[in-house]
Structures are given as C-alpha cells and as structure tokens.
C-alpha cells in the first residue's frame, strides 16, 4: 500500500507496529504474532527508517511510544479500519444486501429514533452490520470528516457547506437541568434573563450553543460559563453538587436517570430539531444509501 502518497508499506507491518505499541514489549508482541523476536525487531527498525523518524523510546525491557509514535499509532489504526471496511463492502453479494454501516448518534432523544431504525433495518437485511458511536456533535463531525463514520445524527443546525442532510422527526425542548432542591426548580418555566445570574455548564458545540442563545436574545459575554463539556453524562456529579446549572435539552436530562435532578423549560418555549448528515462529494456504498433511504421514508408525515 502507499502511505501518504510516497511511502510503500504493507498492512502487515502496520499490524506489527500496533501490536508492539499495545504491549510495550517486543518479546510479548512477537509471541502473540507468532513470529520471531529478531524478525519483529527488524520490521520495526525498517519501518522507522522508511518514515525517517523514531517511533519508540527504548528501555531495557520495554518500548514506549514517543510523540511521533502516538500519532502514527492513531493513523495506522485508522488506515486498517478503513481497509477492513472497504474489503467488507467489496464482497457484498448482489443477492443479499450486506456490509457495515458506521453510524454516529448524539446523546439525545434522537438515539431512540435511530436505534429503532437500526433494529427494523436489520430485520429486513440481517446480513448488514452496524458500528454505532456515541458522542457530542463535534466528536461525531470529526469522525465523519475522517471517514470513520458514514452517517451522523446531530442536533440542528449543521454546517450546510460541508454536509448533505435531512431533518429527523425528533424535536427537543431547551431548558435548565438542576438539583430538585435548587431555588429555580420550583418554577414552571425559566426566563432567559434568569441565566445571567447562574454558574452554567454548557456543551462545547458552538454552532448549537450560539443558535439557542440567539433565539433567547442573550448576550453570551454576560453569561457565566463555568464548565464546557463534550458528553452530557459527565456533568451529572457537578449538578448534584448544587453549584451548577446545565443549559441543555430534555433528552439529556432523561439520560441522567437520576430522580435528584429536574428539568425546567424556557419561556417562551425553545425547541430544536435533529438531522442525519453525511459528507458531500463522496460515493456512498449501496448499504449506506439503502439505510439513508430507509430512514428518510420514516421522516414523511
């Protein structure tokens, strides 16, 4: 294979490298790979020569990745994943739809909709497999940009210049998540100006946060952003401390599964939708196209 367009390299060598990186020991890696230690050592040395950089810090009985090695480990794993996926897609038979779909789903109520779609799709096409990834919107977009996800289900809005997408029939209310004994927990609704006085936890996806703040006519520079998070579950213990309020959607509150917390919506009501996105200007595999069509049919009223 060609790595970076200039370096010829066999996938076997990448697998050897990843095994040594995993075990930090050339002897153990050789035993697991069923090759001799001198052979494996020679392959790693030749790999470093081809790349023109040392990948390991060598100690008496251990080999630890250095900074360059850690980067190459990430890239090598990505390359092998994409090659395995491509091989699976190429062996699809004409008589039975098969293959693997890499699907990213944000942590919200849209997960219920997408998981039902996955289950129903596999009822019709049992040879199709799914790799499902949870995460915040930024993490999922990064996976999509790197071709590690075929499709991602996100909270609106999305960067229209980069992605194709269609809306999903799932809407969420925005509000504040807090302890049940917090002063604002006794309210039926939260007014926008109430946020100016509160220590807030917010999501890190700026385009979504800016959209809701614009809708509430709030000045972000006057808000007290205390903590920015990627996965909402990480904020549960912070909320239980009673020192913070989480600006988020009802679907996130549901996923806490904690009766010590409550959700109070905004007034006037603010809601947001979800969408299913994929990269522009790429050729989707037949199985991904079929699943897109399957989900799109469920969005019709």
BELMOJO-V320196 format. One record per backbone hydrogen bond with DSSP energy under -0.5 kcal/mol. NH is the residue of the N-H (numbers start at 0). CO is the residue of the C=O. If there is no record, write none. Layout:
NH/CO, NH/CO
//
This chain:
2/0, 2/6, 3/1, 5/2, 6/2, 7/5, 8/0, 12/9, 13/9, 14/10, 15/11, 16/12, 17/13, 18/14, 19/15, 20/16, 21/17, 22/18, 23/19, 24/19, 28/24, 29/25, 30/26, 31/27, 32/28, 33/29, 33/30, 34/29, 39/35, 40/36, 41/37, 42/38, 43/39, 44/40, 45/41, 46/42, 47/43, 48/44, 49/45, 50/46, 51/47, 52/47, 56/63, 57/55, 58/61, 62/23, 63/56, 65/54, 69/65, 70/66, 71/67, 72/68, 73/69, 74/70, 75/71, 76/72, 77/73, 78/74, 79/75, 80/76, 81/77, 82/78, 83/79, 84/80, 85/81, 86/82, 87/83, 88/84, 89/85, 90/86, 91/88, 92/95, 98/126, 100/128, 101/99, 102/100, 102/130, 103/150, 104/132, 105/152, 106/134, 107/105, 110/107, 111/108, 112/108, 113/109, 114/110, 115/111, 116/112, 117/113, 118/114, 119/115, 120/116, 121/117, 122/118, 123/119, 124/120, 127/124, 128/98, 130/100, 131/129, 132/102, 134/104, 139/135, 140/136, 141/137, 142/138, 143/139, 144/140, 145/141, 146/143, 147/142, 148/142, 149/101, 150/101, 151/276, 152/103, 153/151, 153/274, 155/272, 159/157, 161/158, 162/158, 163/277, 165/275, 167/273, 169/167, 171/271, 173/269, 174/247, 175/263, 176/245, 177/261, 179/259, 181/178, 184/181, 185/182, 186/183, 189/264, 191/266, 193/190, 194/191, 195/192, 196/193, 197/194, 199/197, 199/223, 200/244, 201/226, 203/228, 205/203, 207/204, 208/204, 209/205, 210/206, 211/207, 212/208, 213/209, 214/210, 215/211, 216/212, 216/213, 217/212, 219/217, 221/218, 222/219, 223/197, 224/222, 225/199, 225/223, 226/199, 228/201, 231/229, 233/230, 234/231, 235/232, 238/234, 239/235, 240/236, 240/237, 241/238, 242/237, 244/198, 245/176, 246/200, 246/244, 247/174, 247/245, 249/172, 251/248, 252/248, 253/249, 254/250, 255/251, 255/252, 256/252, 256/253, 260/257, 261/177, 263/175, 265/173, 266/189, 271/171, 273/167, 274/153, 275/165, 276/151, 276/274, 277/163, 279/161, 281/278, 283/281, 288/284, 289/285, 290/286, 291/287, 292/288, 293/289, 294/290, 295/291, 296/292, 297/293, 297/294, 298/294, 298/295, 299/296
//
